[in-house]
Amino acid sequence: MVNYLYIHVPFCIAKCHYCDFYSVPVENAGPDATGKYVRTLLKEMKLREGSAGNLKTVYLGGGTPTLLSGSQVADILSGAREIFALVPRAEISIEANPGTVSEAQLAAFRESGVNRISIGVQSLADHELCVLGRRHKVKDAFAAFRAARSAGFDNISLDLIYGIPGQSMDAWENTVSSALDLSPEHVSAYELTPEESTPLQVELAEGVYALPDELLVTEMYYAVIEKMKKYGYLHYEISNFAKPAYECAHNLNYWNRGEYLGIGAGAHSYFDGKRSGTLRDLARYVESIEGGTVPVDEEVNITEQDEFKEMIFLGLRKIEGIDLRLMPESGKLLTNKAVDDLIHHGLIEIKDQYLRLTAKGLVLSTEVMVRILNQP
């Protein structure tokens, strides 16, 4: 039975310039949009009863889940407890955008059982936030963190982005240092990847902005690794760092190819050997659930070859790497010519039956994965 639950909340104030996750501006979603959506989520959970149980993690992502009220989040979690059941001390996370939270609201989230919050800081420079299309200011990020602490959160994650157009090394290091001065339990540091058809990708194509050169971006990545290490954070995934015992259990399940159930418009699931996605259309999603049917938009059966590929491009994201003893084609992988070449060039290593990226290989992770998968 599935023990991990993701709940997608598709509302946002405005779409960020680089984002392609499914979301809709809440002001355009109609009257009582959030209330209607929460009621629909609970109905979908009931339709999915039996698919999951004894949940180890619940993750409310988006969009901007903190556009929901404290009572709405409480209703969602009460439904999850009643329909699926939660194990003691389950990790219950919510994503938050600065500028959308208050201490009273966060205290209500905490009271409802949320015990981990991920704050989308992204940058601690106002002009960089403007380039990204973020609606908050630096002062809002600090205020959100203080409010979360005051509300009783002792597991706070901060999301940061590097490689922003116009970003200098000094600016990036200032963002990282200022974030670490807050002593969060967890930090995610992602390289900016403008997705196709997003406003930022269009602006880059038109020459409005230009990304920093690859050498600078690489230096930014190594700089954050060194800074995190200096402050005592464990580098446990390509882009994620945690104080000891504060790794994100929900995301680790993804990287370990664990099963999970996704609830909500645009959510994805993986169980019973299938990956599936729910319809990315709020109105049609609500209509379908009201009619007693989960609107699955896509469904893919995972073959043994798919499983092998996923173990590579998900498993190599973890700093500990891939346990070759769990790989159905481990013998084949160990004789893979690409693996030999990559070891020779110092990009990967095999140690204690684990295949992992080296420090040099981390910045070339995508190329390494493609080489392994394409070489017999």
Buried (B, 14 or more C-beta within 10 A) or exposed (E): EBBBBBBBBBBBBEBBBBBBBBBBEBEEBEEEBBBBBBBBBBBBBEBBEEBBBEBBBBBBBBBBBBBBBBEBBBBBBEBBBEBBEBEEEBBBBBBBBBBBBBBEBBBBBBEBBBBBBBBBBBBBBEEBBEBBBBBBBBEBBBBBBEBBBEBEBEBBBBBBBBBBBEBEEEBBBBBBEBBBEBEBBBBBBBBBEBEEEBBBBEBBEEEEBEBBEEEBBBBBBEBBBEBBEEBEBBBBBBBBBBBEEBBBBBBBBBBBBBBBBBBBBBBBBBBEEEBBBBBBBBEEBBBBBEEEEBBEBEEEEBEEEEBBBBBBBBBBBBBEBBBBEEBEBBEEBBEBEBBEBBBEEEBBBBEEBBBBBBEEBBBBBEEBBBBBBEEE
